Amino acid sequence: MGKYTKTDIIAEAKALAKMVSETEEVDFFKRAEEQINKNEKVQHLMKAIKAYQKQAVNFQAYGKAEALKQAEEKIEELTKQLDEIPIVEDFKQSQLEVNDLLQLISSTISNTVTDEIIKSTGGDVLKGETGSKVSAGSSCGEEH
């Protein structure tokens, strides 16, 4: 039987999540989000974009190609205006940084689990082969 249960692992994952939530990256994300929520220009542009998006869905559903094209152009124009606001740029950057951190954690866990499986089966980490693969390969009379 294994050393840890799923419950143990989930508890550790929750502890890790708490640590992540207290990083500089997440703190910056929260501050940027708060500033976005307080910024009237940003809120106005976001509401306008949502309204045009709803219109675009309706135009598409009813086959109104020209109206759809105009709505999409307006969405693009408003989105460009929104993206040029410094706090929006900061917010998007903070999202990327938090996402990068989460991806790094995920890949680190995945790679470490794989390496531990290889090591625990007497495999070759550099080749990425488990012990059963290594022993099967050596008993098959490999040609050189």
C-alpha positions as CSV (number, residue, x, y, z in Angstrom):
1,M,0.0,0.0,0.0
2,G,1.1,3.5,-0.7
3,K,2.7,5.9,1.8
4,Y,0.1,8.7,1.2
5,T,-3.7,8.7,0.6
6,K,-5.6,11.0,-1.8
7,T,-6.8,12.8,1.3
8,D,-3.2,13.5,2.4
9,I,-2.3,14.8,-1.1
10,I,-5.4,17.0,-1.3
11,A,-4.5,18.5,2.1
12,E,-1.0,19.3,0.9
13,A,-2.4,20.7,-2.3
14,K,-4.6,23.0,-0.3
15,A,-1.6,24.1,1.7
16,L,0.3,24.8,-1.5
17,A,-2.7,26.7,-2.9
18,K,-2.7,28.9,0.3
19,M,1.0,29.6,-0.2
20,V,0.4,30.5,-3.9
21,S,-2.4,32.9,-2.8
22,E,0.1,34.7,-0.6
23,T,2.7,35.3,-3.3
24,E,3.8,38.7,-4.7
25,E,2.2,37.7,-8.1
26,V,-1.2,37.0,-6.6
27,D,-1.0,40.1,-4.4
28,F,-0.2,42.3,-7.5
29,F,-3.1,40.6,-9.3
30,K,-5.6,41.4,-6.5
31,R,-4.4,45.1,-6.4
32,A,-4.7,45.4,-10.2
33,E,-8.1,43.8,-10.2
34,E,-9.3,46.2,-7.5
35,Q,-8.0,49.2,-9.5
36,I,-9.8,47.9,-12.6
37,N,-13.1,47.5,-10.7
38,K,-12.8,51.1,-9.4
39,N,-11.9,52.7,-12.8
40,E,-15.0,54.2,-14.4
41,K,-13.5,54.3,-17.9
42,V,-12.6,50.6,-17.8
43,Q,-16.0,49.7,-16.4
44,H,-17.7,51.7,-19.2
45,L,-15.6,50.1,-21.9
46,M,-16.2,46.6,-20.5
47,K,-20.0,47.1,-20.4
48,A,-20.0,48.5,-24.0
49,I,-18.0,45.5,-25.2
50,K,-20.4,43.1,-23.5
51,A,-23.3,44.8,-25.1
52,Y,-21.8,44.6,-28.6
53,Q,-20.9,41.0,-27.9
54,K,-24.5,40.2,-27.2
55,Q,-25.6,42.0,-30.3
56,A,-23.0,40.1,-32.3
57,V,-24.4,36.8,-31.1
58,N,-27.9,37.8,-32.1
59,F,-26.8,39.1,-35.5
60,Q,-25.0,35.8,-36.1
61,A,-28.0,33.8,-35.0
62,Y,-30.3,35.7,-37.4
63,G,-27.8,35.7,-40.3
64,K,-27.3,39.5,-40.4
65,A,-23.7,39.4,-41.8
66,E,-23.2,43.2,-42.3
67,A,-24.6,44.0,-38.8
68,L,-22.4,41.3,-37.3
69,K,-19.3,42.7,-39.1
70,Q,-20.0,46.2,-37.7
71,A,-20.5,44.8,-34.2
72,E,-17.3,42.9,-34.4
73,E,-15.4,46.0,-35.6
74,K,-16.8,48.0,-32.7
75,I,-15.8,45.3,-30.3
76,E,-12.3,45.3,-31.7
77,E,-12.1,49.2,-31.5
78,L,-13.3,49.2,-27.9
79,T,-11.0,46.3,-26.9
80,K,-8.1,48.2,-28.3
81,Q,-9.1,51.3,-26.3
82,L,-9.4,49.1,-23.2
83,D,-6.0,47.4,-23.7
84,E,-4.3,50.8,-24.0
85,I,-5.2,51.8,-20.5
86,P,-2.1,51.2,-18.3
87,I,-4.0,49.5,-15.4
88,V,-5.5,47.0,-17.9
89,E,-2.0,46.2,-19.2
90,D,-0.9,45.7,-15.6
91,F,-3.8,43.5,-14.9
92,K,-3.2,41.3,-18.0
93,Q,0.5,41.1,-17.1
94,S,-0.4,40.0,-13.5
95,Q,-2.8,37.3,-14.9
96,L,0.1,36.0,-17.1
97,E,2.5,35.9,-14.1
98,V,0.0,34.0,-11.9
99,N,-0.7,31.6,-14.7
100,D,3.0,31.1,-15.3
101,L,3.5,30.3,-11.6
102,L,0.6,27.8,-11.7
103,Q,2.0,26.2,-14.9
104,L,5.4,26.0,-13.3
105,I,3.9,24.3,-10.2
106,S,2.0,21.8,-12.4
107,S,5.0,20.9,-14.6
108,T,7.2,20.6,-11.5
109,I,4.8,18.2,-9.9
110,S,4.3,16.2,-13.1
111,N,8.1,15.9,-13.8
112,T,8.9,15.1,-10.2
113,V,6.2,12.3,-10.0
114,T,7.6,10.9,-13.3
115,D,11.2,11.0,-12.0
116,E,10.2,9.4,-8.7
117,I,8.4,6.6,-10.5
118,I,11.5,5.9,-12.6
119,K,13.8,6.0,-9.6
120,S,11.6,3.8,-7.5
121,T,11.5,1.1,-10.2
122,G,15.3,1.2,-10.7
123,G,15.0,3.0,-14.0
124,D,17.1,5.5,-15.9
125,V,15.9,9.1,-15.2
126,L,18.2,10.5,-18.0
127,K,16.6,8.1,-20.6
128,G,13.1,8.5,-19.0
129,E,12.7,4.7,-18.7
130,T,11.3,2.8,-15.8
131,G,13.0,-0.2,-14.3
132,S,10.8,-2.6,-16.2
133,K,11.7,-1.0,-19.5
134,V,15.4,-1.0,-18.6
135,S,15.4,-4.7,-17.6
136,A,13.3,-5.7,-20.6
137,G,15.7,-3.9,-22.9
138,S,18.8,-5.5,-21.5
139,S,17.4,-9.0,-21.7
140,C,16.3,-8.7,-25.3
141,G,19.9,-8.7,-26.6
142,E,20.0,-5.2,-28.0
143,E,22.1,-4.6,-31.1
144,H,24.9,-2.0,-31.0
